[in-house]
Amino acid sequence: MVSHLLHHFNTHKSMGLGGIHTRILRELAEVLTKPPSIIYQQSWLTGEVPVDWKLANVTPIYKKGWKEDLGNYRPVSLTLVPGKVIEQIILSAITWHVQDNQAWVHERQVSGLT
């Protein structure tokens, strides 16, 4: 999964806090997959995420209207790329779990087991 995510990173997005451009990660995905996979697996098993991956640089981006009105800005957070990868892994796991359980509930409803 890590290799797939690295291969499909959007290279037009910001490089984030780490200063590593996503294009580099994408081109070196095969070489770089093993170490993050170990860290992600350990993180998944312990429920803990490295502190650096939780850090973000939040910058207000002007949308429209009066620049003096704070409501006319939206927050954009720059995070480390490994944090973005683990977010996608967790999102995929949750999505798979919900879809799998919806199918299971539907099967039980159809067969009259509920």
C-alpha positions as CSV (number, residue, x, y, z in Angstrom):
1,M,0.0,0.0,0.0
2,V,2.8,2.4,0.8
3,S,4.4,1.9,-2.6
4,H,1.1,2.5,-4.3
5,L,0.5,5.7,-2.3
6,L,4.0,7.0,-3.1
7,H,3.6,6.1,-6.8
8,H,0.4,8.1,-6.9
9,F,1.3,11.2,-5.0
10,N,0.2,14.4,-6.7
11,T,3.5,16.0,-7.7
12,H,1.8,19.4,-8.2
13,K,1.1,19.8,-4.5
14,S,3.4,21.5,-1.9
15,M,6.3,19.6,-0.6
16,G,5.2,20.2,3.0
17,L,7.3,20.7,6.1
18,G,10.0,18.2,5.4
19,G,11.3,20.0,2.4
20,I,11.1,16.8,0.3
21,H,9.3,17.3,-2.9
22,T,6.6,14.6,-3.7
23,R,8.1,14.1,-7.1
24,I,11.3,12.8,-5.5
25,L,9.3,10.4,-3.3
26,R,7.3,9.3,-6.3
27,E,10.4,8.6,-8.5
28,L,12.2,6.8,-5.6
29,A,9.1,4.9,-4.3
30,E,10.5,1.4,-4.8
31,V,13.7,2.3,-2.8
32,L,11.9,4.3,-0.1
33,T,9.0,1.9,0.5
34,K,10.5,-0.5,3.1
35,P,11.5,1.9,6.0
36,P,8.2,3.9,6.1
37,S,6.2,0.6,5.8
38,I,7.9,-0.6,9.0
39,I,7.2,2.7,10.8
40,Y,3.5,2.6,9.6
41,Q,3.1,-1.0,10.7
42,Q,4.5,-0.2,14.1
43,S,2.3,2.9,14.3
44,W,-0.7,0.9,13.4
45,L,0.0,-1.8,16.0
46,T,0.8,0.7,18.9
47,G,-1.8,3.3,18.0
48,E,1.0,5.9,18.2
49,V,2.2,8.3,15.5
50,P,5.6,9.9,15.5
51,V,5.3,13.4,17.0
52,D,6.9,15.1,13.9
53,W,4.1,13.6,11.8
54,K,1.5,15.5,13.8
55,L,3.1,18.9,13.4
56,A,1.6,21.3,10.8
57,N,2.4,24.8,9.7
58,V,-1.1,26.4,9.3
59,T,-1.2,29.4,7.0
60,P,-4.3,31.6,6.4
61,I,-5.1,31.9,2.7
62,Y,-7.2,34.8,1.5
63,K,-10.5,33.8,-0.2
64,K,-12.5,36.9,-1.1
65,G,-14.0,40.0,0.3
66,W,-12.4,42.4,2.8
67,K,-8.9,41.4,3.8
68,E,-9.6,42.8,7.3
69,D,-12.3,40.3,7.9
70,L,-10.8,37.1,9.3
71,G,-13.8,35.1,8.0
72,N,-12.5,35.7,4.5
73,Y,-9.5,33.5,5.0
74,R,-9.2,29.7,5.0
75,P,-6.6,27.7,6.9
76,V,-4.2,25.6,4.9
77,S,-1.9,23.2,6.8
78,L,1.4,22.0,5.5
79,T,2.4,18.6,7.1
80,L,5.1,16.1,6.6
81,V,4.6,13.8,3.6
82,P,4.9,10.7,5.8
83,G,2.0,12.0,7.9
84,K,0.0,12.4,4.7
85,V,0.7,8.8,3.7
86,I,-0.4,7.4,7.1
87,E,-3.6,9.5,6.8
88,Q,-4.3,7.8,3.5
89,I,-3.5,4.3,5.0
90,I,-5.9,5.0,7.9
91,L,-8.6,6.4,5.6
92,S,-8.3,3.3,3.4
93,A,-8.6,1.0,6.4
94,I,-11.6,2.8,7.8
95,T,-13.3,2.9,4.3
96,W,-12.7,-0.8,3.8
97,H,-14.0,-1.6,7.3
98,V,-17.2,0.4,6.8
99,Q,-17.9,-1.0,3.3
100,D,-17.2,-4.6,4.5
101,N,-19.5,-4.2,7.5
102,Q,-22.2,-2.6,5.4
103,A,-22.2,-5.7,3.2
104,W,-22.3,-7.9,6.2
105,V,-25.3,-6.0,7.7
106,H,-27.1,-6.1,4.4
107,E,-26.5,-9.9,4.1
108,R,-28.0,-10.4,7.6
109,Q,-31.0,-8.2,6.8
110,V,-31.7,-10.1,3.5
111,S,-31.4,-13.5,5.2
112,G,-33.6,-12.4,8.1
113,L,-30.9,-12.9,10.8
114,T,-31.3,-9.5,12.4
